Each structure stands twice: as C-alpha cells, then as structure tokens.
C-alpha cells in the first residue's frame, strides 16, 4: 500500500512539475528582444494564418475593479485580448511591456487583459504589483472567456480584427514584437 502511494506521489510530482514548466510558456522575453516563439508580427499578415477564425466579441464579465464589461462595445474595433494568470511568472515579467504597448496604441487598438486561474484578490494584486492599472482587466474567475476562445495556456494573445477575424498566439511577446503585431492589426 505504501509503495503504491509513494509511486502515485512521484507521478503527481512529475506531472505537476511538467505543468509548471510548460504552463507559462517558454523563455522569459522580458529583455525586450522579441518573441519566444514565432509571433504574428513575424508573419506578413498576422490575420492571414490558417488558424485564424471568426470569434465575435460577445462575452460579458466583470473587471478586476468590479465594473461591468461588455465586449460587444468593442465590435468594429481592432482588439487584443491578453490572457494571463496571476501566478504566471512570464505574464508578470511581460506585464509592464504590455501596459507600455497598450498606452502607445491607445485610440488605435484596444487591449484588454483577461485574467483567470486565480482569485479576484490575486488578480487585483497582480494588476497593482505589475503597474498595469491603465489596462482594462476582465476577472474571468470561472474561466468562461478562456474556454470561449480555446485558451489553454498563458500568456496567450488573441488578435481580433475590426471585421471580427481572430488569430490566437500562445506565448510571450516582447515589447517590439507586440507593438509590431498591434500595428499590423491596425493596418489590416
């Protein structure tokens, strides 16, 4: 019996370690050198990928500040949804760069954070500690928005063109790559 329990603990430890190592993505791009994996910005047209789809912004939720959020208010605009988790170290390291790009593209592309995999309090702490208060963050505590967009890891960016076409990118983006992707989205 002990042997079976010990083996189960070892398997659980290996699985948990693998999840921790892969859940947040790959290397830390916080040096601003660019994406960890191929970014939409590395393509000629970030919206022309075969994995692009039409995923209208129809969800409703509450922000980390407790305000009602209706994504349909963003219809007809270029939007980037940044899916993050409060415990994700890569999300935390890229957060200041995401806020900088959001400020640079303000009025051109809307950037909305979509937090999940934690409590509201953890999400609020993340926003405060990372200095991303200027970005609207949806508190997707039950994970409904993540499921709606098929997000299974963080960080993930979903680029939504003004005509409703979407392109998802799983992984972290540095400042330059994210800015380039948003500029391409605005020009598409």
N, C-alpha and C positions, 0 to 999 in steps of 0.2 A: 504494500500500500504506500509506504514512504517513497519507494523507488518510483512509482507511478506519479505521485505528487511532485517529486523532485524533477522528473522529466517534464511534466506539464509546466512547472515554473520556468525551466530552462527554455522551453519552446516559447512561452509567453514573453520571456525577456528578449529573445532573439527577434520575435515579431515586433515587439514594442520598439526595440532599438532600430529596426529597419524602418518602421513607420516614422519615427522621429527624424531619422536621417534623410528620408525622402519626402516627408510631408511639406516642408517649406521650400523645396526646390533644390537647386544645386549650390554653386559657389556664391559668395556674397559679392554683389556688384557695387557695393557702396563706394568704391573708389571712383565711380562715375565713368568707367571706361566702356560701358555698354552692356549689352545683354549677356546673360549666362548661356542661353540657347538662342537659336535664331528668333529674331523678333519680327513683328510685322514691318518694322521700319527697314529691315534688311531686304524686303521684297520690293519690287517695282510698285506694286499697289497692294497695301495691306488688306484691302477689302476684296481682292480677287482670288483668294485661296479656295480650293475645292471644299474646304471645311467650313466656308462661310455659309451662313443661313439667314433666314428671316426670323428674328425673335423679337417681336414687338415689346416695347417697354410698357407693360400693363400692370406691373405689381404695385401694391400699396403696402406701406410699412410705417414704422416709427423711426425717427432719427435717434442717435445716441443722446440728443438733447431733449428727447421726449416730444418732438413735434411730429405732426402727421406728414408723411411723404407719399406723394402720388407720382409715380414715374410717367404716367400719361401726360403730365405737364411738360415733359421733355420731348414729346413727339415732334418730329420735324427738325430736331437739332442733332448735331454731332455730339455723342456722349461716350464717355469711357467709364465703365464700371470697374472699380479696383476691389477685388475680393481679397480680404485679409482676415487673419485671426490674431487675437491679442497676444497669444503666446508665441507666435511665429517670429523667430529672430530675424529672418530675411525680410519679412514685412516691416519689422521695426527699423531695420537698417535702411530700407529704401523709403520709408515714410517721409522724411524731410525732403527728399528729391521729388517725390510725388506731389507734395504740397507746393514746392517751387514751380514745377511744371504747370500745376493747376492755376497758380497765380499768373504765370506767363501767358497762358492760353485763355484766361478768364474773358468771357464775352465771345469767344470763338468756339471752344469745345467745353462742354460741361463735364466735370469729373466728379464722380460720386463713389465714395467708399462703401463697401458692403461687408460689414463685419459679421462673423459667425464663429462657432466653436468656442464660445466663452459666455460669461455672464455679462449683463449690461454694465455692471460696475467695472469689470475688466476691460471692456471696450472703451468706456469713458476714461479710464486711467491711461490706456494706450494712446488715445487721442491727445490727452493733456501732455503726457510724457514725450510724445514724438513731435509736438508742436504742429499738429495738423488740424487745429480748430477751424481754420479757414475753409476746409473741405467739408462738404455735407457728408455725413456718415450714417448709413442705414444700419440699425441694430437688428440684424437678421438672426435673432437668438434661436428660433426653431430651425433655421436653415432652409426655409421655403424658397427664397430667392436663389440661393446656391443651387438647389435642385432644379428650379425652373430653367436655369441657364446651363445645367450639366456640369457645374464646377465641382471638382473632386479634390483639388489641392490648392494651396495658397503659397505665394500670391498668384492670382490669375487676373488678367485684364480682359474685358470684353469690350471691343470697339464697336459702337453702334453708329452706322452712317445715318445721315439725316433722312435717307429714304427707308430706313429700317433694316438694312443688311447688317449682319453681325459677323465678327471674327473674334474668336477666343484665342488668347495666348496664355499658356500656363508657364509661369516662371517669372523671375525678377527682371526688371529693366533698369538700366542706369539712367541718369538724367538725360543724356544726349539721345539715347535710343528712344526713350519715352517721348521726349519733345518732338523728335523726328516723326514718330508714329502719329502723334496728335496732329502735327502739321499736315501729314499726308492724309489723315482722316478728314481734316477741314477742307483740303483741296480736292478730295474725291467726289 
